[in-house]
């Protein structure tokens, strides 16, 4: 928080680099907050920009802000409400909002189906492992133990653990790659690395 306070002081003095840093620190969190409200990527991005423009325009008062996160959320919330007020009087905007909400709902449903399918493929791949490989892999990738901790826990050498994990990862990737929906399973590859 001390870094943020120092950055805010610099922003109040007109330092654009400090302002860019504040923007980078808060942009994604603010976008996610707005997306939950608006259900629209475009609207959320636009409001984020508006919020930060307002912050820059009023930078001489920025040091009076004690909780920047809360301040940004409040301004974003008000701007989202303003947007919905305007949209309530504009048929084209209403139509766009409806389409964005429908697309967000479809995307969420697709994600649930893919997530369930990838979980099933992943667990089936684990079931095909030998008991020792399954235990070592689970301790490493699911419980997050280090090679040393696994070696101690299972009374194995560290090299045996390392080699077992390496062989298991190759096997798991091979099983997943040969699945007909392998291109949809990229998140599993990230988990396996």
PyMOL commands that set and color helices and strands:
alter all, ss='L'
color gray80, all
select helices_A, chain A and resi 2-12+16-38+41-57+59-64+68-88+91-127+131-142+147-154+158-177+182-192
alter helices_A, ss='H'
color red, helices_A
deselect
rebuild
show_as cartoon
